[in-house]
Amino acid sequence: VVIGVPAIYLANVRASVPKTIGVAAQNCWKVEKGAFTGEISAPMIKDVGADWVILGHSERRTIFGESDQLVADKVANALQHGLKVIACIGETLEERESGKTEEVVF
């Protein structure tokens, strides 16, 4: 079981749930440090005791225009820093409603 929470709540949730339950950040940036105001890095996630991250969620792709390449870069960086990754793949709402799920995903 893994609980995905907004970054501001990571430390609180990690302190509140048993260690048998994973805690996931809902995003992380593709590099360890630098100018990325408003983002969180993999080491920051690790610093608060979280061990998972969710990357490539449809909302990030739709609202922020995250590409497959950006998600791949984020995944590689998260893994390099020892995070476990939930990498989201899937179709848009329009593709799902058009019956194209299998075509897009597979």
C-alpha positions as CSV (number, residue, x, y, z in Angstrom):
1,V,0.0,0.0,0.0
2,V,1.3,3.4,-0.9
3,I,-0.3,6.8,-0.1
4,G,0.3,9.7,-2.5
5,V,0.1,13.1,-0.9
6,P,1.0,16.7,-1.8
7,A,4.6,17.6,-1.0
8,I,3.7,19.8,1.9
9,Y,2.2,16.8,3.7
10,L,4.9,14.2,3.0
11,A,6.7,14.5,6.4
12,N,3.5,14.6,8.4
13,V,2.0,11.5,6.7
14,R,5.3,9.6,6.9
15,A,5.4,10.3,10.7
16,S,1.7,9.2,11.0
17,V,1.5,5.9,9.2
18,P,3.2,2.6,9.8
19,K,6.5,2.0,8.0
20,T,4.8,-0.9,6.2
21,I,2.8,1.8,4.2
22,G,4.7,3.6,1.5
23,V,4.4,7.4,1.2
24,A,4.6,8.9,-2.3
25,A,5.2,12.4,-3.5
26,Q,2.9,13.3,-6.4
27,N,5.8,14.7,-8.6
28,C,9.5,15.5,-8.6
29,W,11.7,17.4,-10.9
30,K,14.2,15.9,-13.3
31,V,17.4,17.1,-11.7
32,E,18.8,17.1,-8.1
33,K,19.4,20.8,-7.8
34,G,19.2,24.1,-9.6
35,A,16.6,26.8,-10.4
36,F,13.2,25.0,-10.4
37,T,11.1,27.2,-8.1
38,G,8.0,25.5,-6.9
39,E,9.2,22.0,-7.7
40,I,10.6,19.3,-5.4
41,S,13.7,17.2,-6.0
42,A,14.2,13.5,-5.4
43,P,16.6,14.2,-2.5
44,M,14.1,16.5,-0.9
45,I,11.5,13.7,-1.0
46,K,14.0,11.3,0.5
47,D,14.9,13.8,3.2
48,V,11.4,13.8,4.6
49,G,11.3,10.0,4.7
50,A,9.2,9.3,1.6
51,D,10.3,6.5,-0.6
52,W,7.9,6.7,-3.6
53,V,7.0,9.2,-6.3
54,I,4.2,9.3,-8.8
55,L,5.3,10.6,-12.2
56,G,3.5,11.2,-15.5
57,H,0.0,11.6,-14.1
58,S,-2.5,12.6,-16.7
59,E,-3.2,15.9,-14.9
60,R,0.6,16.8,-15.1
61,R,0.6,15.9,-18.8
62,T,-2.6,17.8,-19.6
63,I,-2.3,20.9,-17.4
64,F,1.5,21.4,-17.6
65,G,2.1,19.8,-21.0
66,E,4.6,17.2,-19.6
67,S,5.9,15.1,-22.5
68,D,6.9,11.4,-22.5
69,Q,10.6,12.6,-22.6
70,L,10.2,14.8,-19.6
71,V,8.5,12.0,-17.6
72,A,11.3,9.6,-18.7
73,D,13.9,12.1,-17.4
74,K,12.0,12.5,-14.1
75,V,11.8,8.7,-13.8
76,A,15.5,8.2,-14.4
77,N,16.4,10.9,-11.9
78,A,14.1,9.5,-9.2
79,L,15.4,6.0,-9.6
80,Q,19.0,7.3,-9.5
81,H,18.2,8.8,-6.1
82,G,16.7,5.6,-4.8
83,L,13.0,6.4,-5.0
84,K,10.5,3.8,-6.1
85,V,8.5,5.1,-9.0
86,I,4.8,4.8,-10.0
87,A,5.0,5.8,-13.7
88,C,1.6,6.7,-15.1
89,I,0.8,5.9,-18.7
90,G,-2.5,6.2,-20.4
91,E,-4.9,7.9,-22.7
92,T,-6.5,11.3,-22.7
93,L,-10.2,11.5,-21.7
94,E,-11.0,12.2,-25.4
95,E,-9.1,9.0,-26.4
96,R,-10.9,6.9,-23.7
97,E,-14.3,8.2,-24.8
98,S,-13.5,7.4,-28.4
99,G,-12.6,3.8,-27.5
100,K,-8.9,4.2,-28.3
101,T,-7.5,3.1,-24.9
102,E,-5.8,-0.1,-26.1
103,E,-4.5,1.6,-29.3
104,V,-2.8,4.3,-27.2
105,V,-1.6,2.2,-24.3
106,F,-0.4,-0.8,-26.2
